[in-house]
Each structure stands twice: as structure tokens, then as C-alpha cells.
């Protein structure tokens, strides 16, 4: 009977540690999701600024070329 009780307790301890590991994994996963969400948000914000900058430069370049063409004609 003692052996049976000991085996049962070992099984409970093992299951409990697996639950703890699972909770730790989920907690770490949630933290990583929050960090990646913030980083992606910052990345896309900077990317948008860079693209807007290049669009403005391209627009100015095209405008100046058109202006130059009008003057030379």
C-alpha cells in the first residue's frame, strides 16, 4: 500500500511540474508576443517615415525634371 501511495504522489508531482512548465511557457510566450508587437509597431512606423521621405524626394525630383524640361523647350 505504501508503494502505491508513493507512486501516486510521484505521478502528482510530475503532473504538477509539467503544469508549471506549461504555465512558464505560456507566460514567456505572452511576453514575447507583447515585445514583438511593440517592435513591429515601431518598425512599421519607421518604415512608413522612410517611405514617405523617399516619396517626397521622388516627387521633388520629378517636379524639378518637369520644370527643367519646360524651361529648355
Jmol script that loads the backbone (N, CA, C; Angstrom):
load data "model"
ATOM      1  N   UNK A   1       0.823  -1.196   0.000  1.00  0.00           N
ATOM      2  CA  UNK A   1       0.000   0.000   0.000  1.00  0.00           C
ATOM      3  C   UNK A   1       0.867   1.259   0.000  1.00  0.00           C
ATOM      4  N   UNK A   2       1.942   1.228   0.774  1.00  0.00           N
ATOM      5  CA  UNK A   2       2.857   2.376   0.847  1.00  0.00           C
ATOM      6  C   UNK A   2       3.453   2.685  -0.517  1.00  0.00           C
ATOM      7  N   UNK A   3       3.838   1.635  -1.239  1.00  0.00           N
ATOM      8  CA  UNK A   3       4.423   1.825  -2.578  1.00  0.00           C
ATOM      9  C   UNK A   3       3.410   2.464  -3.529  1.00  0.00           C
ATOM     10  N   UNK A   4       2.182   2.024  -3.423  1.00  0.00           N
ATOM     11  CA  UNK A   4       1.129   2.569  -4.280  1.00  0.00           C
ATOM     12  C   UNK A   4       0.909   4.061  -3.993  1.00  0.00           C
ATOM     13  N   UNK A   5       0.899   4.421  -2.721  1.00  0.00           N
ATOM     14  CA  UNK A   5       0.746   5.826  -2.335  1.00  0.00           C
ATOM     15  C   UNK A   5       1.926   6.647  -2.835  1.00  0.00           C
ATOM     16  N   UNK A   6       3.124   6.081  -2.715  1.00  0.00           N
ATOM     17  CA  UNK A   6       4.327   6.781  -3.163  1.00  0.00           C
ATOM     18  C   UNK A   6       4.295   6.988  -4.683  1.00  0.00           C
ATOM     19  N   UNK A   7       3.882   5.969  -5.431  1.00  0.00           N
ATOM     20  CA  UNK A   7       3.785   6.100  -6.889  1.00  0.00           C
ATOM     21  C   UNK A   7       2.760   7.170  -7.258  1.00  0.00           C
ATOM     22  N   UNK A   8       1.627   7.177  -6.553  1.00  0.00           N
ATOM     23  CA  UNK A   8       0.591   8.168  -6.824  1.00  0.00           C
ATOM     24  C   UNK A   8       1.123   9.583  -6.574  1.00  0.00           C
ATOM     25  N   UNK A   9       1.848   9.762  -5.465  1.00  0.00           N
ATOM     26  CA  UNK A   9       2.427  11.074  -5.155  1.00  0.00           C
ATOM     27  C   UNK A   9       3.457  11.481  -6.205  1.00  0.00           C
ATOM     28  N   UNK A  10       4.253  10.532  -6.683  1.00  0.00           N
ATOM     29  CA  UNK A  10       5.236  10.829  -7.732  1.00  0.00           C
ATOM     30  C   UNK A  10       4.541  11.278  -9.013  1.00  0.00           C
ATOM     31  N   UNK A  11       3.437  10.613  -9.337  1.00  0.00           N
ATOM     32  CA  UNK A  11       2.685  10.989 -10.539  1.00  0.00           C
ATOM     33  C   UNK A  11       2.131  12.404 -10.376  1.00  0.00           C
ATOM     34  N   UNK A  12       1.574  12.715  -9.193  1.00  0.00           N
ATOM     35  CA  UNK A  12       1.023  14.060  -8.945  1.00  0.00           C
ATOM     36  C   UNK A  12       2.108  15.130  -9.040  1.00  0.00           C
ATOM     37  N   UNK A  13       3.283  14.835  -8.479  1.00  0.00           N
ATOM     38  CA  UNK A  13       4.394  15.793  -8.531  1.00  0.00           C
ATOM     39  C   UNK A  13       4.824  16.015  -9.973  1.00  0.00           C
ATOM     40  N   UNK A  14       4.923  14.928 -10.744  1.00  0.00           N
ATOM     41  CA  UNK A  14       5.322  15.038 -12.148  1.00  0.00           C
ATOM     42  C   UNK A  14       4.308  15.863 -12.933  1.00  0.00           C
ATOM     43  N   UNK A  15       3.025  15.586 -12.733  1.00  0.00           N
ATOM     44  CA  UNK A  15       1.993  16.350 -13.437  1.00  0.00           C
ATOM     45  C   UNK A  15       2.028  17.814 -13.032  1.00  0.00           C
ATOM     46  N   UNK A  16       2.239  18.078 -11.753  1.00  0.00           N
ATOM     47  CA  UNK A  16       2.313  19.456 -11.273  1.00  0.00           C
ATOM     48  C   UNK A  16       3.476  20.203 -11.885  1.00  0.00           C
ATOM     49  N   UNK A  17       4.618  19.538 -12.021  1.00  0.00           N
ATOM     50  CA  UNK A  17       5.776  20.220 -12.611  1.00  0.00           C
ATOM     51  C   UNK A  17       5.542  20.467 -14.097  1.00  0.00           C
ATOM     52  N   UNK A  18       4.821  19.567 -14.758  1.00  0.00           N
ATOM     53  CA  UNK A  18       4.510  19.781 -16.172  1.00  0.00           C
ATOM     54  C   UNK A  18       3.563  20.961 -16.337  1.00  0.00           C
ATOM     55  N   UNK A  19       2.617  21.106 -15.427  1.00  0.00           N
ATOM     56  CA  UNK A  19       1.700  22.246 -15.482  1.00  0.00           C
ATOM     57  C   UNK A  19       2.482  23.534 -15.268  1.00  0.00           C
ATOM     58  N   UNK A  20       3.395  23.513 -14.298  1.00  0.00           N
ATOM     59  CA  UNK A  20       4.221  24.691 -14.035  1.00  0.00           C
ATOM     60  C   UNK A  20       5.059  25.033 -15.250  1.00  0.00           C
ATOM     61  N   UNK A  21       5.642  24.012 -15.887  1.00  0.00           N
ATOM     62  CA  UNK A  21       6.428  24.258 -17.099  1.00  0.00           C
ATOM     63  C   UNK A  21       5.535  24.852 -18.185  1.00  0.00           C
ATOM     64  N   UNK A  22       4.325  24.318 -18.310  1.00  0.00           N
ATOM     65  CA  UNK A  22       3.388  24.831 -19.310  1.00  0.00           C
ATOM     66  C   UNK A  22       3.010  26.274 -19.028  1.00  0.00           C
ATOM     67  N   UNK A  23       2.755  26.585 -17.750  1.00  0.00           N
ATOM     68  CA  UNK A  23       2.428  27.965 -17.383  1.00  0.00           C
ATOM     69  C   UNK A  23       3.597  28.888 -17.676  1.00  0.00           C
ATOM     70  N   UNK A  24       4.808  28.417 -17.376  1.00  0.00           N
ATOM     71  CA  UNK A  24       6.003  29.213 -17.663  1.00  0.00           C
ATOM     72  C   UNK A  24       6.158  29.451 -19.147  1.00  0.00           C
ATOM     73  N   UNK A  25       5.894  28.416 -19.927  1.00  0.00           N
ATOM     74  CA  UNK A  25       5.987  28.544 -21.385  1.00  0.00           C
ATOM     75  C   UNK A  25       4.975  29.560 -21.891  1.00  0.00           C
ATOM     76  N   UNK A  26       3.734  29.450 -21.411  1.00  0.00           N
ATOM     77  CA  UNK A  26       2.686  30.382 -21.845  1.00  0.00           C
ATOM     78  C   UNK A  26       3.021  31.807 -21.434  1.00  0.00           C
ATOM     79  N   UNK A  27       3.555  31.964 -20.219  1.00  0.00           N
ATOM     80  CA  UNK A  27       3.915  33.294 -19.740  1.00  0.00           C
ATOM     81  C   UNK A  27       5.020  33.879 -20.610  1.00  0.00           C
ATOM     82  N   UNK A  28       6.049  33.077 -20.892  1.00  0.00           N
ATOM     83  CA  UNK A  28       7.147  33.542 -21.745  1.00  0.00           C
ATOM     84  C   UNK A  28       6.649  33.858 -23.147  1.00  0.00           C
ATOM     85  N   UNK A  29       5.757  33.026 -23.661  1.00  0.00           N
ATOM     86  CA  UNK A  29       5.201  33.228 -24.997  1.00  0.00           C
ATOM     87  C   UNK A  29       4.435  34.548 -25.053  1.00  0.00           C
ATOM     88  N   UNK A  30       3.644  34.822 -24.018  1.00  0.00           N
ATOM     89  CA  UNK A  30       2.877  36.074 -23.979  1.00  0.00           C
ATOM     90  C   UNK A  30       3.809  37.277 -23.915  1.00  0.00           C
ATOM     91  N   UNK A  31       4.870  37.169 -23.138  1.00  0.00           N
ATOM     92  CA  UNK A  31       5.836  38.265 -23.044  1.00  0.00           C
ATOM     93  C   UNK A  31       6.483  38.496 -24.401  1.00  0.00           C
ATOM     94  N   UNK A  32       6.864  37.413 -25.070  1.00  0.00           N
ATOM     95  CA  UNK A  32       7.471  37.546 -26.396  1.00  0.00           C
ATOM     96  C   UNK A  32       6.502  38.165 -27.395  1.00  0.00           C
ATOM     97  N   UNK A  33       5.240  37.792 -27.317  1.00  0.00           N
ATOM     98  CA  UNK A  33       4.237  38.382 -28.209  1.00  0.00           C
ATOM     99  C   UNK A  33       4.109  39.885 -27.978  1.00  0.00           C
ATOM    100  N   UNK A  34       4.101  40.293 -26.713  1.00  0.00           N
ATOM    101  CA  UNK A  34       3.989  41.724 -26.410  1.00  0.00           C
ATOM    102  C   UNK A  34       5.205  42.484 -26.930  1.00  0.00           C
ATOM    103  N   UNK A  35       6.393  41.914 -26.712  1.00  0.00           N
ATOM    104  CA  UNK A  35       7.621  42.572 -27.174  1.00  0.00           C
ATOM    105  C   UNK A  35       7.627  42.668 -28.690  1.00  0.00           C
ATOM    106  N   UNK A  36       7.293  41.562 -29.366  1.00  0.00           N
ATOM    107  CA  UNK A  36       7.322  41.576 -30.832  1.00  0.00           C
ATOM    108  C   UNK A  36       6.263  42.528 -31.387  1.00  0.00           C
ATOM    109  N   UNK A  37       5.126  42.644 -30.714  1.00  0.00           N
ATOM    110  CA  UNK A  37       4.088  43.580 -31.160  1.00  0.00           C
ATOM    111  C   UNK A  37       4.611  45.013 -31.086  1.00  0.00           C
ATOM    112  N   UNK A  38       5.289  45.344 -29.981  1.00  0.00           N
ATOM    113  CA  UNK A  38       5.840  46.698 -29.840  1.00  0.00           C
ATOM    114  C   UNK A  38       6.922  46.949 -30.881  1.00  0.00           C
ATOM    115  N   UNK A  39       7.801  45.957 -31.074  1.00  0.00           N
ATOM    116  CA  UNK A  39       8.883  46.134 -32.040  1.00  0.00           C
ATOM    117  C   UNK A  39       8.349  46.264 -33.457  1.00  0.00           C
ATOM    118  N   UNK A  40       7.361  45.439 -33.810  1.00  0.00           N
ATOM    119  CA  UNK A  40       6.773  45.532 -35.145  1.00  0.00           C
ATOM    120  C   UNK A  40       6.098  46.881 -35.355  1.00  0.00           C
ATOM    121  N   UNK A  41       5.432  47.369 -34.325  1.00  0.00           N
ATOM    122  CA  UNK A  41       4.784  48.673 -34.423  1.00  0.00           C
ATOM    123  C   UNK A  41       5.816  49.761 -34.690  1.00  0.00           C
ATOM    124  N   UNK A  42       6.925  49.723 -33.948  1.00  0.00           N
ATOM    125  CA  UNK A  42       7.987  50.716 -34.152  1.00  0.00           C
ATOM    126  C   UNK A  42       8.618  50.556 -35.529  1.00  0.00           C
ATOM    127  N   UNK A  43       8.829  49.300 -35.957  1.00  0.00           N
ATOM    128  CA  UNK A  43       9.437  49.031 -37.256  1.00  0.00           C
ATOM    129  C   UNK A  43       8.590  49.619 -38.378  1.00  0.00           C
ATOM    130  N   UNK A  44       7.277  49.355 -38.340  1.00  0.00           N
ATOM    131  CA  UNK A  44       6.408  49.846 -39.407  1.00  0.00           C
ATOM    132  C   UNK A  44       6.264  51.365 -39.362  1.00  0.00           C
ATOM    133  N   UNK A  45       6.346  51.939 -38.169  1.00  0.00           N
ATOM    134  CA  UNK A  45       6.303  53.397 -38.064  1.00  0.00           C
ATOM    135  C   UNK A  45       7.521  54.005 -38.758  1.00  0.00           C
ATOM    136  N   UNK A  46       8.704  53.454 -38.475  1.00  0.00           N
ATOM    137  CA  UNK A  46       9.936  53.948 -39.103  1.00  0.00           C
ATOM    138  C   UNK A  46       9.912  53.684 -40.603  1.00  0.00           C
ATOM    139  N   UNK A  47       9.447  52.495 -41.000  1.00  0.00           N
ATOM    140  CA  UNK A  47       9.361  52.163 -42.416  1.00  0.00           C
ATOM    141  C   UNK A  47       8.450  53.149 -43.145  1.00  0.00           C
ATOM    142  N   UNK A  48       7.332  53.491 -42.527  1.00  0.00           N
ATOM    143  CA  UNK A  48       6.422  54.470 -43.117  1.00  0.00           C
ATOM    144  C   UNK A  48       7.084  55.829 -43.287  1.00  0.00           C
ATOM    145  N   UNK A  49       7.857  56.237 -42.277  1.00  0.00           N
ATOM    146  CA  UNK A  49       8.562  57.520 -42.365  1.00  0.00           C
ATOM    147  C   UNK A  49       9.584  57.502 -43.491  1.00  0.00           C
ATOM    148  N   UNK A  50      10.313  56.391 -43.620  1.00  0.00           N
ATOM    149  CA  UNK A  50      11.324  56.271 -44.681  1.00  0.00           C
ATOM    150  C   UNK A  50      10.660  56.316 -46.050  1.00  0.00           C
ATOM    151  N   UNK A  51       9.574  55.566 -46.208  1.00  0.00           N
ATOM    152  CA  UNK A  51       8.876  55.552 -47.495  1.00  0.00           C
ATOM    153  C   UNK A  51       8.313  56.927 -47.834  1.00  0.00           C
ATOM    154  N   UNK A  52       7.759  57.619 -46.848  1.00  0.00           N
ATOM    155  CA  UNK A  52       7.254  58.980 -47.088  1.00  0.00           C
ATOM    156  C   UNK A  52       8.382  59.904 -47.505  1.00  0.00           C
ATOM    157  N   UNK A  53       9.534  59.758 -46.871  1.00  0.00           N
ATOM    158  CA  UNK A  53      10.689  60.594 -47.212  1.00  0.00           C
ATOM    159  C   UNK A  53      11.097  60.371 -48.666  1.00  0.00           C
ATOM    160  N   UNK A  54      11.174  59.084 -49.066  1.00  0.00           N
ATOM    161  CA  UNK A  54      11.564  58.786 -50.446  1.00  0.00           C
ATOM    162  C   UNK A  54      10.503  59.250 -51.439  1.00  0.00           C
ATOM    163  N   UNK A  55       9.237  59.147 -51.071  1.00  0.00           N
ATOM    164  CA  UNK A  55       8.171  59.625 -51.951  1.00  0.00           C
ATOM    165  C   UNK A  55       8.288  61.127 -52.154  1.00  0.00           C
ATOM    166  N   UNK A  56       8.569  61.847 -51.076  1.00  0.00           N
ATOM    167  CA  UNK A  56       8.720  63.303 -51.181  1.00  0.00           C
ATOM    168  C   UNK A  56       9.917  63.654 -52.057  1.00  0.00           C
ATOM    169  N   UNK A  57      11.030  62.923 -51.875  1.00  0.00           N
ATOM    170  CA  UNK A  57      12.216  63.177 -52.700  1.00  0.00           C
ATOM    171  C   UNK A  57      11.920  62.886 -54.164  1.00  0.00           C
ATOM    172  N   UNK A  58      11.243  61.763 -54.426  1.00  0.00           N
ATOM    173  CA  UNK A  58      10.893  61.406 -55.804  1.00  0.00           C
ATOM    174  C   UNK A  58       9.981  62.458 -56.418  1.00  0.00           C
ATOM    175  N   UNK A  59       9.022  62.941 -55.647  1.00  0.00           N
ATOM    176  CA  UNK A  59       8.107  63.961 -56.139  1.00  0.00           C
ATOM    177  C   UNK A  59       8.859  65.240 -56.474  1.00  0.00           C
ATOM    178  N   UNK A  60       9.780  65.629 -55.592  1.00  0.00           N
ATOM    179  CA  UNK A  60      10.577  66.832 -55.846  1.00  0.00           C
ATOM    180  C   UNK A  60      11.457  66.641 -57.074  1.00  0.00           C
ATOM    181  N   UNK A  61      12.041  65.455 -57.218  1.00  0.00           N
ATOM    182  CA  UNK A  61      12.903  65.164 -58.364  1.00  0.00           C
ATOM    183  C   UNK A  61      12.102  65.218 -59.661  1.00  0.00           C
ATOM    184  N   UNK A  62      10.936  64.598 -59.668  1.00  0.00           N
ATOM    185  CA  UNK A  62      10.087  64.595 -60.862  1.00  0.00           C
ATOM    186  C   UNK A  62       9.644  66.018 -61.194  1.00  0.00           C
ATOM    187  N   UNK A  63       9.251  66.771 -60.171  1.00  0.00           N
ATOM    188  CA  UNK A  63       8.817  68.154 -60.385  1.00  0.00           C
ATOM    189  C   UNK A  63       9.945  68.996 -60.958  1.00  0.00           C
ATOM    190  N   UNK A  64      11.149  68.839 -60.401  1.00  0.00           N
ATOM    191  CA  UNK A  64      12.280  69.633 -60.905  1.00  0.00           C
ATOM    192  C   UNK A  64      12.639  69.234 -62.331  1.00  0.00           C
ATOM    193  N   UNK A  65      12.553  67.936 -62.658  1.00  0.00           N
ATOM    194  CA  UNK A  65      12.838  67.497 -64.031  1.00  0.00           C
ATOM    195  C   UNK A  65      11.795  68.056 -64.998  1.00  0.00           C
ATOM    196  N   UNK A  66      10.528  68.033 -64.602  1.00  0.00           N
ATOM    197  CA  UNK A  66       9.475  68.593 -65.453  1.00  0.00           C
ATOM    198  C   UNK A  66       9.680  70.090 -65.635  1.00  0.00           C
ATOM    199  N   UNK A  67      10.031  70.759 -64.557  1.00  0.00           N
ATOM    200  CA  UNK A  67      10.295  72.192 -64.634  1.00  0.00           C
ATOM    201  C   UNK A  67      11.478  72.465 -65.562  1.00  0.00           C
ATOM    202  N   UNK A  68      12.514  71.647 -65.449  1.00  0.00           N
ATOM    203  CA  UNK A  68      13.699  71.790 -66.298  1.00  0.00           C
ATOM    204  C   UNK A  68      13.341  71.554 -67.774  1.00  0.00           C
ATOM    205  N   UNK A  69      12.487  70.571 -68.039  1.00  0.00           N
ATOM    206  CA  UNK A  69      12.059  70.288 -69.412  1.00  0.00           C
ATOM    207  C   UNK A  69      11.258  71.454 -69.987  1.00  0.00           C
ATOM    208  N   UNK A  70      10.398  72.062 -69.188  1.00  0.00           N
ATOM    209  CA  UNK A  70       9.601  73.199 -69.656  1.00  0.00           C
ATOM    210  C   UNK A  70      10.498  74.379 -69.998  1.00  0.00           C
ATOM    211  N   UNK A  71      11.520  74.603 -69.178  1.00  0.00           N
ATOM    212  CA  UNK A  71      12.434  75.721 -69.411  1.00  0.00           C
ATOM    213  C   UNK A  71      13.247  75.494 -70.683  1.00  0.00           C
ATOM    214  N   UNK A  72      13.712  74.286 -70.891  1.00  0.00           N
ATOM    215  CA  UNK A  72      14.565  74.008 -72.050  1.00  0.00           C
ATOM    216  C   UNK A  72      13.770  73.951 -73.356  1.00  0.00           C
ATOM    217  N   UNK A  73      12.455  73.834 -73.300  1.00  0.00           N
ATOM    218  CA  UNK A  73      11.665  73.779 -74.535  1.00  0.00           C
ATOM    219  C   UNK A  73      11.409  75.147 -74.956  1.00  0.00           C
TER     220      UNK A  73
END
end "model"
wireframe off; spacefill off
backbone 0.3
color backbone group
